[in-house]
Amino acid sequence: MRTALAILIAGCVLPGTAHAGRTFYGWLYGTEVMPERGVELETWIQEENDKYGTRSKETWLSWGAVVGVTDQLELALPVELDWSATEQADGTTRTSFTFKRFGIEARYRLAPADPVEATALVPLVRFAVKRDVTARDSVRLETDAVVSYEVGAVQALVDLGAVGDFASGSSHVELRPSAGVSYRATSDLRIGAEVYSEISFDRTVESWATGGPNLSWTHGRFWLSGTFGIGLYHVRIAPRVLWGIAF
């Protein structure tokens, strides 16, 4: 009993390597996934400031437990909170803060995860289903096709995402194409740049795009990534930070 307890404590306390579902980017999904039976807690925080002609502002926060089903398939259980502020025609600002969505998502790496068998080109597909808490008859579907290519210390990545919100009598669909590059400066630190966009297919939501430098840091079982997005179209700045702690 004492031996088993000691092994459990050592597994939780001693530093390991964080390689679970890690991404080197702020807005882009990566192509790494959790090892089988691995567990990680991930957090995402993003801001979108002075969007569109209304100069709206939004801060979005999400937590999610991530579980490795196999060495190539992981499941995540995200919970999303949202704060927004919109300037009204009379000069006042309307704000709101709400528990926005919850759901489940799957990320499947279409390449061996074993470093010995790893290939330079790694594709990954992602699919998520989320329930909108504020609009009870609405459901959100998300999908991403991600491809990374790594040579030496440089990784290039393309993420072609799409999002659809579907409710009785209405729907909204948008594409989210993005791309980035990351350079391994040290064994723990990477730097690079990325671009991200949301292209709307209707007039209910406007399109916008951002781009800027990114940074990724790994330390034991902890990893941190982020980007400072500078507005390219219909937004002033759009920073995003995410991190994970593996157990």
C-alpha positions as CSV (number, residue, x, y, z in Angstrom):
1,M,0.0,0.0,0.0
2,R,2.8,2.4,0.9
3,T,4.7,1.5,-2.3
4,A,1.6,2.2,-4.4
5,L,1.0,5.5,-2.7
6,A,4.6,6.5,-3.2
7,I,4.4,5.7,-6.9
8,L,1.2,7.7,-7.3
9,I,2.7,10.8,-5.6
10,A,5.8,10.5,-7.6
11,G,3.8,10.4,-10.8
12,C,1.9,13.5,-9.9
13,V,4.8,15.6,-8.5
14,L,8.0,14.6,-10.4
15,P,8.4,16.7,-13.6
16,G,7.6,15.0,-16.9
17,T,7.3,16.3,-20.5
18,A,4.2,18.1,-21.6
19,H,3.4,16.8,-25.1
20,A,-0.4,16.5,-24.7
21,G,-2.5,18.3,-27.2
22,R,0.0,21.0,-27.2
23,T,0.0,23.7,-29.9
24,F,2.8,26.2,-30.6
25,Y,0.3,28.8,-31.7
26,G,-2.3,31.1,-30.2
27,W,-5.2,30.9,-32.7
28,L,-4.3,27.6,-34.5
29,Y,-4.8,24.1,-33.4
30,G,-1.7,21.9,-33.2
31,T,-1.1,18.4,-34.5
32,E,0.1,16.9,-31.1
33,V,-2.4,14.8,-29.1
34,M,-2.5,13.2,-25.6
35,P,-0.8,9.8,-25.2
36,E,-3.2,6.9,-24.5
37,R,-4.7,7.2,-20.9
38,G,-3.1,10.6,-20.5
39,V,-5.1,13.5,-18.9
40,E,-4.6,17.2,-19.2
41,L,-6.5,20.4,-18.1
42,E,-6.4,23.1,-20.8
43,T,-7.4,26.7,-20.6
44,W,-8.0,29.2,-23.4
45,I,-8.4,33.0,-23.1
46,Q,-8.9,35.3,-26.0
47,E,-9.8,39.0,-26.6
48,E,-11.3,40.7,-29.6
49,N,-11.2,44.5,-29.3
50,D,-12.9,47.1,-31.4
51,K,-14.5,44.8,-33.8
52,Y,-16.6,46.0,-36.8
53,G,-18.1,49.5,-37.0
54,T,-19.8,49.0,-33.6
55,R,-16.3,48.8,-31.9
56,S,-17.5,45.8,-29.9
57,K,-15.2,44.1,-27.4
58,E,-15.3,40.4,-26.3
59,T,-13.3,38.3,-23.9
60,W,-13.8,34.5,-24.1
61,L,-12.7,31.9,-21.6
62,S,-12.8,28.2,-21.9
63,W,-11.7,25.3,-19.7
64,G,-11.5,21.7,-20.8
65,A,-10.4,18.3,-19.6
66,V,-8.6,16.4,-22.3
67,V,-8.3,12.6,-22.3
68,G,-6.1,10.4,-24.5
69,V,-8.3,7.5,-25.8
70,T,-5.4,6.2,-28.0
71,D,-2.0,7.5,-28.9
72,Q,-3.7,9.2,-31.9
73,L,-7.2,10.1,-30.6
74,E,-8.1,12.5,-27.8
75,L,-11.4,13.7,-26.4
76,A,-11.9,17.2,-24.8
77,L,-14.8,18.5,-22.7
78,P,-14.8,22.3,-23.0
79,V,-16.9,24.8,-21.0
80,E,-17.1,28.3,-22.3
81,L,-17.7,31.7,-20.6
82,D,-18.2,34.9,-22.6
83,W,-18.0,38.6,-21.7
84,S,-18.9,41.3,-24.3
85,A,-19.4,45.0,-24.6
86,T,-21.1,46.9,-27.4
87,E,-21.5,50.6,-27.9
88,Q,-25.1,51.7,-28.4
89,A,-26.5,54.4,-30.6
90,D,-27.2,56.7,-27.6
91,G,-23.5,56.6,-26.5
92,T,-23.9,54.0,-23.7
93,T,-22.2,50.6,-23.6
94,R,-24.1,47.4,-23.1
95,T,-22.2,44.6,-21.4
96,S,-23.0,41.0,-20.7
97,F,-21.2,38.0,-19.0
98,T,-22.6,34.5,-19.3
99,F,-22.0,30.8,-19.3
100,K,-22.1,30.5,-23.0
101,R,-21.5,26.9,-24.2
102,F,-20.4,23.4,-23.3
103,G,-19.7,20.4,-25.4
104,I,-17.4,17.6,-26.6
105,E,-14.8,17.4,-29.2
106,A,-12.5,14.8,-30.8
107,R,-9.0,15.4,-32.3
108,Y,-7.5,12.6,-34.4
109,R,-3.9,12.6,-35.5
110,L,-3.5,10.9,-38.9
111,A,0.1,10.0,-38.4
112,P,2.1,7.8,-35.9
113,A,2.6,9.5,-32.5
114,D,5.7,7.4,-31.7
115,P,8.8,9.7,-32.2
116,V,10.6,6.8,-33.9
117,E,7.9,6.5,-36.5
118,A,7.0,10.2,-36.7
119,T,6.9,11.8,-40.2
120,A,7.6,15.4,-41.1
121,L,4.1,15.9,-42.5
122,V,1.4,15.4,-39.9
123,P,-2.4,15.8,-40.6
124,L,-5.0,16.1,-37.8
125,V,-8.8,16.4,-38.0
126,R,-11.0,17.9,-35.3
127,F,-14.8,17.8,-34.8
128,A,-16.8,19.4,-31.9
129,V,-20.5,19.6,-30.9
130,K,-21.5,22.3,-28.5
131,R,-24.7,23.3,-26.8
132,D,-25.5,27.0,-26.6
133,V,-26.8,27.7,-23.0
134,T,-28.3,31.1,-23.9
135,A,-30.1,29.9,-27.0
136,R,-31.6,26.6,-25.9
137,D,-32.6,25.4,-29.4
138,S,-29.2,26.2,-30.9
139,V,-26.3,23.8,-31.5
140,R,-22.8,24.6,-32.7
141,L,-20.7,22.3,-35.0
142,E,-17.0,22.9,-35.4
143,T,-14.5,21.2,-37.6
144,D,-10.8,21.7,-38.5
145,A,-8.4,20.1,-41.0
146,V,-4.9,20.8,-39.7
147,V,-1.6,19.9,-41.4
148,S,1.9,20.6,-40.0
149,Y,5.2,20.2,-41.7
150,E,8.4,20.2,-39.6
151,V,12.0,20.3,-40.9
152,G,14.8,20.9,-38.5
153,A,13.8,23.6,-36.0
154,V,11.0,25.1,-38.1
155,Q,7.4,24.0,-38.2
156,A,4.8,25.4,-40.7
157,L,1.1,24.7,-40.1
158,V,-2.2,25.3,-41.9
159,D,-5.5,25.1,-40.1
160,L,-8.7,25.2,-42.2
161,G,-11.6,25.5,-39.8
162,A,-15.4,25.9,-40.2
163,V,-18.1,26.7,-37.6
164,G,-21.9,26.5,-38.0
165,D,-24.6,27.6,-35.6
166,F,-27.9,25.9,-36.2
167,A,-31.3,26.7,-34.6
168,S,-34.9,26.3,-35.6
169,G,-35.5,28.7,-38.5
170,S,-31.9,30.1,-38.6
171,S,-28.3,29.2,-39.3
172,H,-24.9,30.9,-39.5
173,V,-21.8,29.4,-41.1
174,E,-18.3,30.8,-41.3
175,L,-14.9,29.6,-42.4
176,R,-11.8,30.1,-40.2
177,P,-8.7,29.7,-42.4
178,S,-5.4,30.3,-40.6
179,A,-1.7,29.6,-41.0
180,G,1.5,30.0,-39.0
181,V,5.2,29.2,-38.6
182,S,7.1,28.4,-35.4
183,Y,10.9,28.2,-34.8
184,R,12.5,26.2,-32.0
185,A,14.8,28.8,-30.4
186,T,15.7,26.5,-27.4
187,S,14.6,23.1,-26.2
188,D,11.7,24.7,-24.3
189,L,11.0,28.0,-26.2
190,R,9.6,28.6,-29.7
191,I,8.9,31.8,-31.5
192,G,7.0,32.5,-34.7
193,A,4.1,34.3,-36.4
194,E,0.6,33.5,-37.5
195,V,-2.5,34.8,-39.3
196,Y,-6.1,34.0,-38.4
197,S,-9.5,34.9,-40.0
198,E,-13.2,34.4,-39.6
199,I,-15.1,34.7,-42.9
200,S,-18.8,34.9,-42.5
201,F,-21.3,33.7,-45.1
202,D,-24.1,36.0,-44.1
203,R,-24.8,39.5,-42.9
204,T,-25.6,38.7,-39.3
205,V,-21.9,38.6,-38.4
206,E,-19.1,40.4,-40.1
207,S,-15.8,38.9,-41.2
208,W,-12.5,39.8,-39.6
209,A,-8.8,38.9,-39.6
210,T,-5.7,39.3,-37.5
211,G,-2.0,38.4,-37.5
212,G,1.0,38.8,-35.3
213,P,3.9,37.2,-33.4
214,N,3.5,34.1,-31.3
215,L,5.4,32.3,-28.5
216,S,5.4,28.9,-27.0
217,W,7.1,27.6,-23.8
218,T,7.2,24.1,-22.3
219,H,8.4,23.4,-18.8
220,G,7.9,19.9,-17.4
221,R,4.2,19.0,-17.4
222,F,3.2,22.6,-18.2
223,W,3.0,24.3,-21.6
224,L,2.0,27.8,-22.6
225,S,1.3,29.4,-26.0
226,G,0.0,32.7,-27.1
227,T,-0.1,35.3,-29.9
228,F,-0.6,39.1,-30.0
229,G,-2.9,39.5,-32.9
230,I,-2.8,42.8,-34.7
231,G,-5.9,43.7,-36.6
232,L,-5.7,43.2,-40.4
233,Y,-9.5,43.6,-41.1
234,H,-12.4,44.8,-38.9
235,V,-10.6,44.4,-35.5
236,R,-7.9,46.4,-33.7
237,I,-6.2,43.7,-31.6
238,A,-7.0,40.1,-30.9
239,P,-4.6,38.4,-28.4
240,R,-5.0,34.8,-27.4
241,V,-3.3,32.8,-24.7
242,L,-3.7,29.1,-23.9
243,W,-2.0,26.6,-21.6
244,G,-2.2,23.0,-20.4
245,I,-1.2,21.0,-17.3
246,A,-0.7,17.3,-17.8
247,F,-1.4,14.9,-15.0
